[in-house]
C-alpha cells in the first residue's frame, strides 16, 4: 500500500479531498505534526466496504444465558430506580 505523508495543517485544509483519494486509490495518508506521525488514514478492507456492520458481525456472538434469564442482577435494577439512596 502506498503511503503519503501530509502535515496536520494541510490535512485540515483538504481533508475531504484526501478522504476521497483514500477511498478511490487506496492510498494511506500519514498525518504529521512537527515531523512525527500522529495518525494514519487507511482504506477499509475491500470485503467490508458497503457492508453494514451488523451484517459482518452476524453469527459471531454467543448467548451465555438462557433465553428467560436476565443478564443483569436485581441490584442493578434497584440502582436504576434510585433505590438505596
GIQUIWO-V647251 format. One record per helix or strand of 2 or more residues. SS is the DSSP state (a for helix, b for strand). FROM is the first residue (numbers start at 1). LEN is the number of residues. If there is no record, write none. Layout:
# GIQUIWO-V647251
SS&FROM&LEN / SS&FROM&LEN
This chain:
# GIQUIWO-V647251
b&3&5 / a&8&18 / b&28&6 / b&36&6 / a&46&3 / a&53&5 / a&74&8
